[in-house]
């Protein structure tokens, strides 16, 4: 699990799992459907079928990274404010 804590994290992690499952299922089912025509055609269509799931994975990963960046910036802001207060008191 990438995110920890809130119910939003549960939903994001669940959707990330669903996105990876759709990538796998899309690739396998499409490949097995078209392998009788040609191996390379089946490989090409499997790659095309993976695109929607990979887009979902990328969007969710972007959301996770931006959320982690936001929390890290909050921590840094608190630390910088503490340092500023210490310098003003000295």
DAHUZI-V749022 format. One record per residue. RES is the residue in one letter. PHI is phi in whole degrees, -180 to 180 (999 if undefined). Layout:
BEGIN
RES|PHI + RES|PHI
END
This chain:
BEGIN
X|999 + X|-83 + X|-102 + X|-125 + X|118 + X|-75 + X|-70 + X|-62 + X|-63 + X|-62 + X|-65 + X|-64 + X|-64 + X|-63 + X|-66 + X|-65 + X|-65 + X|-65 + X|-64 + X|-65 + X|-65 + X|-67 + X|-62 + X|-65 + X|-66 + X|-62 + X|-69 + X|-68 + X|-68 + X|-68 + X|-62 + X|-68 + X|-74 + X|-105 + X|-68 + X|-70 + X|-77 + X|-166 + X|-65 + X|-69 + X|-66 + X|-65 + X|-65 + X|-64 + X|-68 + X|-66 + X|-65 + X|-66 + X|-70 + X|-79 + X|-60 + X|-61 + X|-67 + X|-68 + X|-64 + X|-63 + X|-62 + X|-62 + X|-64 + X|-68 + X|-65 + X|-63 + X|-62 + X|-64 + X|-66 + X|-67 + X|-68 + X|-64 + X|-64 + X|-61 + X|-67 + X|-67 + X|-66 + X|-63 + X|-62 + X|-65 + X|-64 + X|-62 + X|-64 + X|-66 + X|-66 + X|-65 + X|-64 + X|-63 + X|-64 + X|-65 + X|-70 + X|-71 + X|-76 + X|-83
END
